[in-house]
C-alpha cells in the first residue's frame, strides 16, 4: 500500500506505536502504569519520567539514526503511556 497523504502516514505510524504498546503490555504486564515496585519504589508517573529520560539520553548520545529508530518509537510510546497515567490519576482524584 502506497501512502503519500500525510494524514494516512500519521495514522499508520500511530497504529504502529499502539500495536507496539499493546504487544509490550501483553509481554511484560502493565508494569509501566502499574509498577511492581520490586526494586524501584517509583510511582507510575515518576517511573515513566525515568524511562523517558533514558530514551532522551540515548538519542542525545547517539543522535537520530536508523540504529535509534526503535528508541524514537519507544519514546513516543512512553509519552503516550504518560498521558494515559495522567488521565488515570485525574480520574482517581475525581472519584475521591
N, CA, C and O atoms as a GROMACS GRO file, in nm:
protein
  384
    1UNK      N    1   0.085  -0.118   0.000
    1UNK     CA    2   0.000   0.000   0.000
    1UNK      C    3   0.089   0.124   0.000
    1UNK      O    4   0.172   0.141   0.089
    2UNK      N    5   0.072   0.209  -0.099
    2UNK     CA    6   0.149   0.332  -0.110
    2UNK      C    7   0.072   0.443  -0.042
    2UNK      O    8  -0.044   0.469  -0.073
    3UNK      N    9   0.141   0.510   0.053
    3UNK     CA   10   0.077   0.621   0.123
    3UNK      C   11   0.160   0.747   0.100
    3UNK      O   12   0.280   0.749   0.127
    4UNK      N   13   0.096   0.849   0.051
    4UNK     CA   14   0.166   0.976   0.036
    4UNK      C   15   0.094   1.087   0.110
    4UNK      O   16   0.150   1.195   0.130
    5UNK      N   17  -0.028   1.062   0.150
    5UNK     CA   18  -0.107   1.158   0.223
    5UNK      C   19  -0.054   1.166   0.366
    5UNK      O   20  -0.043   1.063   0.432
    6UNK      N   21  -0.023   1.283   0.414
    6UNK     CA   22   0.032   1.299   0.548
    6UNK      C   23  -0.061   1.242   0.654
    6UNK      O   24  -0.014   1.177   0.748
    7UNK      N   25  -0.189   1.264   0.640
    7UNK     CA   26  -0.285   1.211   0.739
    7UNK      C   27  -0.277   1.059   0.746
    7UNK      O   28  -0.282   1.001   0.854
    8UNK      N   29  -0.266   0.994   0.630
    8UNK     CA   30  -0.256   0.848   0.628
    8UNK      C   31  -0.125   0.801   0.692
    8UNK      O   32  -0.123   0.702   0.764
    9UNK      N   33  -0.017   0.872   0.666
    9UNK     CA   34   0.112   0.837   0.726
    9UNK      C   35   0.108   0.854   0.878
    9UNK      O   36   0.164   0.773   0.951
   10UNK      N   37   0.042   0.960   0.925
   10UNK     CA   38   0.027   0.981   1.070
   10UNK      C   39  -0.050   0.864   1.131
   10UNK      O   40  -0.010   0.809   1.233
   11UNK      N   41  -0.160   0.828   1.068
   11UNK     CA   42  -0.241   0.716   1.118
   11UNK      C   43  -0.160   0.587   1.120
   11UNK      O   44  -0.170   0.510   1.216
   12UNK      N   45  -0.082   0.562   1.016
   12UNK     CA   46  -0.003   0.440   1.008
   12UNK      C   47   0.104   0.435   1.118
   12UNK      O   48   0.122   0.333   1.184
   13UNK      N   49   0.175   0.546   1.137
   13UNK     CA   50   0.278   0.550   1.242
   13UNK      C   51   0.216   0.538   1.380
   13UNK      O   52   0.270   0.470   1.467
   14UNK      N   53   0.104   0.604   1.402
   14UNK     CA   54   0.035   0.596   1.532
   14UNK      C   55  -0.012   0.453   1.558
   14UNK      O   56  -0.002   0.403   1.670
   15UNK      N   57  -0.065   0.387   1.455
   15UNK     CA   58  -0.109   0.249   1.468
   15UNK      C   59   0.008   0.159   1.508
   15UNK      O   60  -0.008   0.071   1.592
   16UNK      N   61   0.124   0.180   1.448
   16UNK     CA   62   0.243   0.100   1.481
   16UNK      C   63   0.281   0.118   1.628
   16UNK      O   64   0.316   0.021   1.695
   17UNK      N   65   0.275   0.240   1.678
   17UNK     CA   66   0.308   0.267   1.818
   17UNK      C   67   0.206   0.200   1.909
   17UNK      O   68   0.243   0.137   2.009
   18UNK      N   69   0.079   0.212   1.876
   18UNK     CA   70  -0.026   0.149   1.958
   18UNK      C   71  -0.006  -0.002   1.961
   18UNK      O   72  -0.017  -0.062   2.068
   19UNK      N   73   0.022  -0.063   1.847
   19UNK     CA   74   0.043  -0.208   1.842
   19UNK      C   75   0.167  -0.247   1.924
   19UNK      O   76   0.166  -0.349   1.993
   20UNK      N   77   0.272  -0.168   1.916
   20UNK     CA   78   0.392  -0.193   1.997
   20UNK      C   79   0.359  -0.190   2.145
   20UNK      O   80   0.402  -0.277   2.220
   21UNK      N   81   0.283  -0.089   2.188
   21UNK     CA   82   0.245  -0.078   2.329
   21UNK      C   83   0.159  -0.195   2.373
   21UNK      O   84   0.177  -0.247   2.483
   22UNK      N   85   0.066  -0.236   2.291
   22UNK     CA   86  -0.022  -0.348   2.324
   22UNK      C   87   0.061  -0.477   2.335
   22UNK      O   88   0.040  -0.556   2.427
   23UNK      N   89   0.154  -0.499   2.241
   23UNK     CA   90   0.239  -0.617   2.246
   23UNK      C   91   0.326  -0.618   2.372
   23UNK      O   92   0.338  -0.721   2.439
   24UNK      N   93   0.387  -0.504   2.404
   24UNK     CA   94   0.473  -0.497   2.523
   24UNK      C   95   0.390  -0.511   2.650
   24UNK      O   96   0.435  -0.573   2.747
   25UNK      N   97   0.269  -0.455   2.651
   25UNK     CA   98   0.183  -0.468   2.768
   25UNK      C   99   0.145  -0.614   2.790
   25UNK      O  100   0.137  -0.660   2.904
   26UNK      N  101   0.123  -0.685   2.682
   26UNK     CA  102   0.090  -0.827   2.692
   26UNK      C  103   0.211  -0.907   2.739
   26UNK      O  104   0.197  -0.997   2.821
   27UNK      N  105   0.330  -0.874   2.688
   27UNK     CA  106   0.451  -0.949   2.721
   27UNK      C  107   0.501  -0.921   2.863
   27UNK      O  108   0.545  -1.013   2.932
   28UNK      N  109   0.493  -0.795   2.907
   28UNK     CA  110   0.551  -0.755   3.035
   28UNK      C  111   0.447  -0.726   3.143
   28UNK      O  112   0.483  -0.700   3.258
   29UNK      N  113   0.321  -0.730   3.108
   29UNK     CA  114   0.219  -0.687   3.201
   29UNK      C  115   0.210  -0.536   3.198
   29UNK      O  116   0.280  -0.470   3.122
   30UNK      N  117   0.125  -0.483   3.279
   30UNK     CA  118   0.101  -0.338   3.281
   30UNK      C  119   0.200  -0.268   3.374
   30UNK      O  120   0.161  -0.186   3.456
   31UNK      N  121   0.330  -0.302   3.359
   31UNK     CA  122   0.430  -0.253   3.454
   31UNK      C  123   0.459  -0.104   3.442
   31UNK      O  124   0.502  -0.041   3.539
   32UNK      N  125   0.437  -0.046   3.325
   32UNK     CA  126   0.462   0.098   3.311
   32UNK      C  127   0.361   0.179   3.391
   32UNK      O  128   0.398   0.277   3.457
   33UNK      N  129   0.235   0.139   3.387
   33UNK     CA  130   0.130   0.214   3.456
   33UNK      C  131   0.091   0.153   3.590
   33UNK      O  132   0.018   0.215   3.668
   34UNK      N  133   0.140   0.034   3.617
   34UNK     CA  134   0.120  -0.030   3.748
   34UNK      C  135   0.251  -0.097   3.788
   34UNK      O  136   0.262  -0.220   3.786
   35UNK      N  137   0.351  -0.018   3.824
   35UNK     CA  138   0.484  -0.074   3.852
   35UNK      C  139   0.479  -0.173   3.969
   35UNK      O  140   0.409  -0.150   4.067
   36UNK      N  141   0.554  -0.284   3.958
   36UNK     CA  142   0.551  -0.386   4.062
   36UNK      C  143   0.625  -0.343   4.190
   36UNK      O  144   0.605  -0.403   4.295
   37UNK      N  145   0.709  -0.242   4.180
   37UNK     CA  146   0.784  -0.187   4.294
   37UNK      C  147   0.864  -0.296   4.368
   37UNK      O  148   0.868  -0.298   4.491
   38UNK      N  149   0.925  -0.384   4.291
   38UNK     CA  150   1.010  -0.487   4.348
   38UNK      C  151   1.145  -0.426   4.387
   38UNK      O  152   1.192  -0.447   4.498
   39UNK      N  153   1.205  -0.353   4.296
   39UNK     CA  154   1.334  -0.289   4.322
   39UNK      C  155   1.316  -0.138   4.334
   39UNK      O  156   1.353  -0.078   4.434
   40UNK      N  157   1.259  -0.078   4.230
   40UNK     CA  158   1.232   0.066   4.231
   40UNK      C  159   1.101   0.092   4.305
   40UNK      O  160   1.005   0.016   4.292
   41UNK      N  161   1.099   0.198   4.380
   41UNK     CA  162   0.977   0.236   4.452
   41UNK      C  163   0.906   0.354   4.387
   41UNK      O  164   0.817   0.415   4.446
   42UNK      N  165   0.948   0.387   4.264
   42UNK     CA  166   0.887   0.499   4.193
   42UNK      C  167   0.742   0.469   4.159
   42UNK      O  168   0.707   0.356   4.126
   43UNK      N  169   0.657   0.572   4.167
   43UNK     CA  170   0.520   0.553   4.122
   43UNK      C  171   0.520   0.553   3.969
   43UNK      O  172   0.624   0.574   3.906
   44UNK      N  173   0.404   0.530   3.910
   44UNK     CA  174   0.394   0.516   3.765
   44UNK      C  175   0.446   0.639   3.691
   44UNK      O  176   0.522   0.626   3.595
   45UNK      N  177   0.405   0.758   3.734
   45UNK     CA  178   0.446   0.880   3.663
   45UNK      C  179   0.597   0.899   3.673
   45UNK      O  180   0.663   0.924   3.572
   46UNK      N  181   0.654   0.887   3.792
   46UNK     CA  182   0.798   0.905   3.809
   46UNK      C  183   0.876   0.797   3.733
   46UNK      O  184   0.982   0.825   3.677
   47UNK      N  185   0.823   0.675   3.732
   47UNK     CA  186   0.888   0.569   3.656
   47UNK      C  187   0.889   0.598   3.507
   47UNK      O  188   0.988   0.572   3.438
   48UNK      N  189   0.778   0.652   3.457
   48UNK     CA  190   0.772   0.689   3.316
   48UNK      C  191   0.866   0.805   3.286
   48UNK      O  192   0.930   0.807   3.180
   49UNK      N  193   0.876   0.902   3.377
   49UNK     CA  194   0.972   1.010   3.359
   49UNK      C  195   1.113   0.954   3.346
   49UNK      O  196   1.190   0.998   3.260
   50UNK      N  197   1.148   0.855   3.430
   50UNK     CA  198   1.282   0.795   3.425
   50UNK      C  199   1.304   0.724   3.291
   50UNK      O  200   1.412   0.736   3.232
   51UNK      N  201   1.205   0.652   3.244
   51UNK     CA  202   1.218   0.582   3.115
   51UNK      C  203   1.232   0.681   3.000
   51UNK      O  204   1.310   0.659   2.908
   52UNK      N  205   1.155   0.790   3.006
   52UNK     CA  206   1.164   0.894   2.904
   52UNK      C  207   1.302   0.959   2.906
   52UNK      O  208   1.362   0.981   2.801
   53UNK      N  209   1.353   0.988   3.027
   53UNK     CA  210   1.489   1.044   3.038
   53UNK      C  211   1.592   0.950   2.976
   53UNK      O  212   1.683   0.996   2.907
   54UNK      N  213   1.579   0.819   3.001
   54UNK     CA  214   1.672   0.722   2.944
   54UNK      C  215   1.670   0.725   2.791
   54UNK      O  216   1.774   0.723   2.727
   55UNK      N  217   1.551   0.731   2.735
   55UNK     CA  218   1.539   0.733   2.589
   55UNK      C  219   1.595   0.863   2.531
   55UNK      O  220   1.663   0.862   2.429
   56UNK      N  221   1.566   0.976   2.598
   56UNK     CA  222   1.620   1.104   2.550
   56UNK      C  223   1.772   1.106   2.561
   56UNK      O  224   1.840   1.162   2.474
   57UNK      N  225   1.826   1.048   2.665
   57UNK     CA  226   1.970   1.040   2.682
   57UNK      C  227   2.033   0.958   2.568
   57UNK      O  228   2.136   0.996   2.513
   58UNK      N  229   1.970   0.847   2.535
   58UNK     CA  230   2.022   0.764   2.425
   58UNK      C  231   2.021   0.843   2.294
   58UNK      O  232   2.118   0.838   2.219
   59UNK      N  233   1.913   0.914   2.268
   59UNK     CA  234   1.907   0.994   2.147
   59UNK      C  235   2.013   1.104   2.150
   59UNK      O  236   2.077   1.132   2.048
   60UNK      N  237   2.031   1.167   2.266
   60UNK     CA  238   2.132   1.273   2.278
   60UNK      C  239   2.271   1.218   2.249
   60UNK      O  240   2.351   1.282   2.181
   61UNK      N  241   2.299   1.098   2.300
   61UNK     CA  242   2.432   1.040   2.282
   61UNK      C  243   2.454   0.984   2.141
   61UNK      O  244   2.564   0.994   2.088
   62UNK      N  245   2.350   0.927   2.082
   62UNK     CA  246   2.366   0.858   1.953
   62UNK      C  247   2.304   0.933   1.836
   62UNK      O  248   2.330   0.899   1.720
   63UNK      N  249   2.222   1.033   1.865
   63UNK     CA  250   2.154   1.105   1.758
   63UNK      C  251   2.035   1.024   1.706
   63UNK      O  252   2.004   0.917   1.757
   64UNK      N  253   1.972   1.078   1.605
   64UNK     CA  254   1.859   1.010   1.542
   64UNK      C  255   1.913   0.943   1.416
   64UNK      O  256   1.946   1.010   1.318
   65UNK      N  257   1.922   0.813   1.421
   65UNK     CA  258   1.970   0.734   1.307
   65UNK      C  259   1.884   0.611   1.295
   65UNK      O  260   1.794   0.589   1.376
   66UNK      N  261   1.910   0.531   1.194
   66UNK     CA  262   1.837   0.405   1.180
   66UNK      C  263   1.858   0.318   1.303
   66UNK      O  264   1.768   0.242   1.341
   67UNK      N  265   1.976   0.328   1.366
   67UNK     CA  266   2.007   0.246   1.483
   67UNK      C  267   1.927   0.289   1.606
   67UNK      O  268   1.912   0.211   1.700
   68UNK      N  269   1.875   0.412   1.605
   68UNK     CA  270   1.796   0.458   1.720
   68UNK      C  271   1.648   0.472   1.685
   68UNK      O  272   1.572   0.529   1.764
   69UNK      N  273   1.607   0.423   1.571
   69UNK     CA  274   1.466   0.436   1.532
   69UNK      C  275   1.376   0.368   1.635
   69UNK      O  276   1.268   0.420   1.666
   70UNK      N  277   1.419   0.253   1.689
   70UNK     CA  278   1.339   0.188   1.791
   70UNK      C  279   1.330   0.274   1.916
   70UNK      O  280   1.229   0.272   1.986
   71UNK      N  281   1.436   0.350   1.944
   71UNK     CA  282   1.436   0.440   2.059
   71UNK      C  283   1.332   0.550   2.041
   71UNK      O  284   1.264   0.588   2.137
   72UNK      N  285   1.319   0.602   1.922
   72UNK     CA  286   1.220   0.706   1.894
   72UNK      C  287   1.079   0.647   1.914
   72UNK      O  288   0.993   0.711   1.974
   73UNK      N  289   1.056   0.527   1.863
   73UNK     CA  290   0.925   0.463   1.882
   73UNK      C  291   0.898   0.439   2.030
   73UNK      O  292   0.787   0.462   2.077
   74UNK      N  293   1.000   0.393   2.103
   74UNK     CA  294   0.985   0.372   2.247
   74UNK      C  295   0.952   0.503   2.318
   74UNK      O  296   0.866   0.506   2.406
   75UNK      N  297   1.020   0.610   2.279
   75UNK     CA  298   0.995   0.741   2.340
   75UNK      C  299   0.851   0.785   2.317
   75UNK      O  300   0.783   0.830   2.410
   76UNK      N  301   0.805   0.773   2.195
   76UNK     CA  302   0.666   0.809   2.165
   76UNK      C  303   0.572   0.723   2.248
   76UNK      O  304   0.473   0.773   2.302
   77UNK      N  305   0.602   0.596   2.259
   77UNK     CA  306   0.520   0.506   2.339
   77UNK      C  307   0.517   0.545   2.486
   77UNK      O  308   0.411   0.547   2.547
   78UNK      N  309   0.633   0.576   2.543
   78UNK     CA  310   0.638   0.618   2.684
   78UNK      C  311   0.562   0.749   2.705
   78UNK      O  312   0.497   0.766   2.808
   79UNK      N  313   0.570   0.841   2.610
   79UNK     CA  314   0.496   0.965   2.622
   79UNK      C  315   0.345   0.938   2.618
   79UNK      O  316   0.268   1.002   2.690
   80UNK      N  317   0.304   0.845   2.535
   80UNK     CA  318   0.162   0.807   2.530
   80UNK      C  319   0.120   0.741   2.661
   80UNK      O  320   0.012   0.770   2.713
   81UNK      N  321   0.205   0.652   2.714
   81UNK     CA  322   0.174   0.589   2.844
   81UNK      C  323   0.167   0.694   2.955
   81UNK      O  324   0.086   0.682   3.047
   82UNK      N  325   0.251   0.796   2.947
   82UNK     CA  326   0.246   0.905   3.046
   82UNK      C  327   0.112   0.976   3.038
   82UNK      O  328   0.052   1.005   3.142
   83UNK      N  329   0.065   1.005   2.918
   83UNK     CA  330  -0.067   1.069   2.902
   83UNK      C  331  -0.176   0.981   2.961
   83UNK      O  332  -0.268   1.031   3.026
   84UNK      N  333  -0.166   0.850   2.940
   84UNK     CA  334  -0.264   0.756   2.994
   84UNK      C  335  -0.261   0.761   3.147
   84UNK      O  336  -0.366   0.767   3.211
   85UNK      N  337  -0.140   0.759   3.205
   85UNK     CA  338  -0.130   0.760   3.351
   85UNK      C  339  -0.181   0.891   3.411
   85UNK      O  340  -0.247   0.890   3.514
   86UNK      N  341  -0.151   1.002   3.347
   86UNK     CA  342  -0.202   1.131   3.395
   86UNK      C  343  -0.355   1.129   3.393
   86UNK      O  344  -0.419   1.177   3.486
   87UNK      N  345  -0.411   1.074   3.288
   87UNK     CA  346  -0.558   1.064   3.278
   87UNK      C  347  -0.614   0.974   3.388
   87UNK      O  348  -0.716   1.005   3.448
   88UNK      N  349  -0.546   0.861   3.413
   88UNK     CA  350  -0.589   0.771   3.520
   88UNK      C  351  -0.581   0.840   3.656
   88UNK      O  352  -0.672   0.825   3.738
   89UNK      N  353  -0.475   0.916   3.679
   89UNK     CA  354  -0.460   0.988   3.806
   89UNK      C  355  -0.570   1.092   3.824
   89UNK      O  356  -0.624   1.108   3.933
   90UNK      N  357  -0.602   1.164   3.716
   90UNK     CA  358  -0.709   1.265   3.723
   90UNK      C  359  -0.842   1.197   3.753
   90UNK      O  360  -0.923   1.250   3.830
   91UNK      N  361  -0.866   1.082   3.692
   91UNK     CA  362  -0.991   1.009   3.715
   91UNK      C  363  -0.997   0.963   3.861
   91UNK      O  364  -1.102   0.972   3.925
   92UNK      N  365  -0.884   0.913   3.915
   92UNK     CA  366  -0.878   0.871   4.055
   92UNK      C  367  -0.908   0.988   4.149
   92UNK      O  368  -0.980   0.972   4.247
   93UNK      N  369  -0.850   1.105   4.118
   93UNK     CA  370  -0.875   1.224   4.203
   93UNK      C  371  -1.022   1.264   4.198
   93UNK      O  372  -1.081   1.303   4.299
   94UNK      N  373  -1.079   1.255   4.079
   94UNK     CA  374  -1.220   1.292   4.061
   94UNK      C  375  -1.313   1.198   4.137
   94UNK      O  376  -1.418   1.239   4.186
   95UNK      N  377  -1.273   1.069   4.146
   95UNK     CA  378  -1.357   0.969   4.212
   95UNK      C  379  -1.345   0.971   4.365
   95UNK      O  380  -1.422   0.903   4.434
   96UNK      N  381  -1.250   1.046   4.418
   96UNK     CA  382  -1.232   1.051   4.564
   96UNK      C  383  -1.321   1.154   4.627
   96UNK      O  384  -1.319   1.171   4.749
   0.00000   0.00000   0.00000
